[in-house]
């Protein structure tokens, strides 16, 4: 499961530019709160790729990942793992109706540096490729990609 979460997070990280600003969910304080927590965190773990750098830190009992653009050093955003119960109301039922037989394995929220919030869900069924679903307008899920 940890391997799936890491793959899920890295996939979202490498595609952050393509979905930034997608959903109209907004949070006026969360990005600022996470930025403050990141700066105050004593224990961080770092990883770097050719284009992006990331760091993980604890906030409210969760491991949050912050992502930076290597070309300019700007903070791109944060990924926050969610429990299924933390998804927007009605999401679980909508996914169960639209993707019958698929099981939600992971959920994640991404907040970009403009305070846009996007929700993603990894769903599995039998030996089929894992679906990464993004919640669109009115929290309607659609296939973002297959892994």
C-alpha positions as CSV (number, residue, x, y, z in Angstrom):
1,X,0.0,0.0,0.0
2,X,2.9,2.4,0.8
3,X,4.3,1.7,-2.7
4,X,0.9,2.6,-4.3
5,X,0.7,5.8,-2.2
6,X,4.2,6.9,-3.2
7,X,3.5,6.1,-6.9
8,X,0.2,8.0,-6.6
9,X,1.9,11.0,-5.0
10,X,4.7,11.1,-7.5
11,X,2.3,10.8,-10.4
12,X,0.3,13.7,-9.2
13,X,3.4,15.6,-8.5
14,X,4.7,15.2,-12.1
15,X,1.4,16.3,-13.5
16,X,0.7,19.2,-11.2
17,X,1.0,21.8,-13.9
18,X,-1.7,20.1,-15.9
19,X,-4.3,20.3,-13.2
20,X,-3.5,23.4,-11.3
21,X,-6.6,25.5,-11.0
22,X,-8.8,22.8,-12.3
23,X,-11.4,22.6,-9.5
24,X,-13.1,25.6,-8.1
25,X,-12.6,24.5,-4.5
26,X,-10.8,27.2,-2.7
27,X,-9.2,27.5,0.7
28,X,-8.1,30.9,1.9
29,X,-6.1,29.7,4.9
30,X,-4.9,26.1,4.2
31,X,-2.0,27.0,1.8
32,X,-0.8,29.7,4.3
33,X,-1.1,27.3,7.2
34,X,0.8,24.6,5.5
35,X,3.5,27.0,4.4
36,X,3.9,28.1,8.0
37,X,4.0,24.5,9.2
38,X,6.6,23.6,6.5
39,X,8.9,26.5,7.6
40,X,8.5,25.5,11.3
41,X,9.0,21.7,10.8
42,X,12.1,20.4,12.5
43,X,12.1,17.0,10.8
44,X,11.7,16.9,7.0
45,X,12.7,14.3,4.4
46,X,13.7,15.5,0.9
47,X,13.7,14.0,-2.6
48,X,14.6,15.6,-5.9
49,X,14.0,14.8,-9.5
50,X,15.2,16.6,-12.7
51,X,12.3,19.1,-12.6
52,X,10.9,19.1,-9.0
53,X,12.0,18.8,-5.4
54,X,9.8,17.6,-2.6
55,X,9.8,17.5,1.1
56,X,7.6,15.7,3.6
57,X,6.7,16.9,7.1
58,X,4.0,16.2,9.7
59,X,1.0,18.4,10.2
60,X,-2.0,17.6,12.3
61,X,-0.9,14.0,12.4
62,X,-0.6,13.6,8.6
63,X,2.4,13.4,6.4
64,X,2.2,16.3,4.0
65,X,4.3,16.6,0.9
66,X,5.4,20.0,-0.4
67,X,6.6,20.3,-4.0
68,X,9.0,22.9,-5.5
69,X,9.8,23.8,-9.1
70,X,13.5,23.3,-9.6
71,X,13.8,25.9,-12.3
72,X,12.7,28.8,-10.0
73,X,12.5,27.3,-6.5
74,X,8.8,28.3,-6.2
75,X,6.5,26.3,-4.0
76,X,4.1,24.6,-6.3
77,X,1.7,23.1,-3.7
78,X,1.0,20.5,-1.1
79,X,-0.4,17.0,-1.3
80,X,-2.4,15.8,1.7
81,X,-3.5,12.2,2.2
82,X,-7.1,11.7,3.1
83,X,-9.3,9.0,4.5
84,X,-12.3,8.1,2.4
85,X,-14.5,9.7,4.9
86,X,-12.7,13.1,4.4
87,X,-13.7,13.3,0.7
88,X,-16.4,15.8,-0.1
89,X,-20.0,14.7,0.7
90,X,-21.5,12.2,-1.8
91,X,-18.2,11.3,-3.4
92,X,-18.1,7.7,-2.2
93,X,-21.7,7.0,-3.4
94,X,-21.0,8.6,-6.7
95,X,-17.9,6.6,-7.3
96,X,-19.6,3.4,-6.2
97,X,-22.5,4.0,-8.6
98,X,-20.4,5.1,-11.6
99,X,-17.5,2.6,-11.1
100,X,-19.3,-0.5,-9.9
101,X,-17.0,-3.1,-8.3
102,X,-14.1,-0.6,-7.9
103,X,-12.7,-0.2,-4.4
104,X,-11.3,3.1,-3.2
105,X,-7.7,2.4,-2.1
106,X,-6.4,6.0,-1.5
107,X,-7.6,9.5,-1.5
108,X,-5.6,12.7,-1.7
109,X,-6.1,16.5,-1.8
110,X,-3.8,18.8,-3.7
111,X,-3.7,22.5,-2.9
112,X,-1.7,24.7,-5.3
113,X,0.0,28.0,-4.7
114,X,-3.2,29.8,-5.8
115,X,-5.3,28.0,-3.2
116,X,-7.0,25.8,-5.7
117,X,-7.9,22.4,-4.3
118,X,-8.2,19.3,-6.3
119,X,-9.2,15.8,-5.0
120,X,-7.9,12.6,-6.4
121,X,-8.9,9.0,-5.7
122,X,-7.1,5.7,-6.5
123,X,-9.5,2.9,-7.2
124,X,-8.7,-0.8,-7.9
125,X,-10.7,-3.7,-9.3
126,X,-9.4,-7.2,-9.7
127,X,-6.2,-7.3,-11.9
128,X,-7.2,-4.2,-13.9
129,X,-4.9,-1.1,-13.9
130,X,-5.5,1.3,-11.0
131,X,-7.7,4.2,-11.9
132,X,-6.8,7.6,-10.7
133,X,-10.0,9.6,-10.5
134,X,-10.2,13.3,-10.2
135,X,-13.2,15.1,-8.8
136,X,-14.5,17.6,-11.3
137,X,-17.3,20.1,-11.2
138,X,-19.8,19.3,-8.4
139,X,-17.4,16.6,-7.3
140,X,-18.2,14.3,-10.2
141,X,-15.4,11.8,-10.6
142,X,-13.7,11.2,-14.0
143,X,-10.8,9.1,-15.0
144,X,-7.7,11.2,-14.8
145,X,-5.3,8.4,-15.8
146,X,-4.7,4.7,-15.4
147,X,-1.6,3.3,-13.6
